[in-house]
Amino acid sequence: MYEKLALFINGEWTNGSGRGGEDVINPATEASLGRLPHATVKDLDRALESAAKGYEIWRKTPAYDRARIIKKAADIVRANAESIATTLTTEQGKVLAEARIEVNVSADILEWYAEEGRRAYGRIIPGRMPNQRQMVVKEPIGVSAAFTPWNFPALTPVRKIGGALAAGCALIIKASEETPGTCVAVVRAFQEAGLPPGVLNLVFGVPAEVSEHIIASPIVRKFSFTGSIPVGKHLARIAADHMKRATMELGGHGPVIVFDDVDAEKVAAVAAVGKFRNAGQVCISPTRFFVHDKVYDRFVEKFASIAKGMKVGNGLDKDTQMGPMANARRVEAMEKLVGDAVQRGAKVAAGGQRLGNQGYFYAPTILADVPDDARVMNDEPFGPVAPCVRFKEFGEVVHQANKLPFGLAAYAFTNSTERATAVADALESGMVGVNHFGVSLPETPFGGVKESGYGHEGGIEGLDAYLVSKFVSQLPTA
Ligand code: NAD
């Protein structure tokens, strides 16, 4: 059932020219799913050359025809949603229902980009002289690269593939070595849809070696990275050395402000869905809960009772509500964060420990009365741990929410329109959800401020990320 793993270079599947590789592990069972070949420098150079050739074909392909191929790939992804979702759950861990949604939303994203690529409009600026035409033309930036993580193995690659290809760029993508099968399936959909060879290339390898080689190549004009802040800063330095444009989708530490005018139990139920989706391994996950003193006890009690009742298990099992963490590193990180918080005085209201001896399972965890200096209040947990804190004043809670160097997603719950507007204005964040957690759609911009990165994916901004503006000033005669 699992994908046959390979690199995709110049329209062909290959095991690469070296013998390097790694095993892909099922996080629910710790069993090996298959061997992933790594690209050698020679393979990467082939991918670069093939992307350069692919770009020459693709940039000259009319946007209308590009849209048809991308749309066809979306249809193939949707038609294969069940098998792609099964691969996704097997290699990443999230429950099958979530994997199905991810795959179908990925098809939506491709469709949206297919359509939007036909609207890469320029503009005409009135000339200074009679009959002068001043035109701004949007052109593809050129060969681009993408580096994607393991938490959304379909959706994150598709955001970058969709934007690049709709704009007329060729792309080399290095998807996560820990969850490669899903991206293999997505790339195959493009092959089946008739994408010309070289327009989309897929490689795997040692992340630092691959990214450094690709970003430094004069063939590549832009790259997009989704992952951790330290790696993002490292890649931004390399980008500066080579004057490469970059989109950086990095981590966050999403504050959730629950005001005293809400039904605390209802909000706790919504919070549990948002918090434990993908076992909390979501860059826009709600991660710091600031709850008004008047509703705090009711909120924490309900949140904890839902967490305690959740069925944790293999994501392929029908009744599982939360799967394993994607890798052993995350379980260790949860143990350290929870241990530190408890040592500093936090109370464990639910969970707080690893589950079982096999697979990377960690219990849905609610921490109450977490002190400000606990690491979990300062470092992104990226896991199923929800620290809760009391607040009394609007100004105080906004200060708390904004005080970290991140700004990806922030949330607030209130029934007052006045407060909703005030808090949305006050939060330093790329995305703000008021009374819900759904801030990621194909047609809306997704991106952070402060150390959470720069640039956007999704929305018209996501297409613009792969375009350059050319100004043409034209007089009628020489
Ligand atoms: P990590 O920092 O080692 O890696 C993060 C991602 O970057 C991985 O996909 C990895 O393969 C890739 N990567 C690492 N070095 C790279 C390089 N030099 N060039 C290109 N890609 C490189 O951490 P990790 O243990 O995989 O994940 C832990 C942390 O990463 C989490 O705590 C979270 O903050 C962050 N993360 C964020 C996102 C996101 O959606 N923004 C996704 C995954 C992980």
Boltz pocket constraint, residues with backbone or C-beta under 6 A from the ligand:
constraints:
  - pocket:
      binder: B
      contacts: [[A, 147], [A, 148], [A, 149], [A, 150], [A, 151], [A, 176], [A, 177], [A, 207], [A, 208], [A, 209], [A, 211], [A, 212], [A, 226], [A, 227], [A, 228], [A, 229], [A, 230], [A, 231], [A, 234], [A, 235], [A, 249], [A, 250], [A, 251], [A, 252], [A, 282], [A, 283], [A, 329], [A, 380], [A, 381], [A, 382]]
      max_distance: 6.0
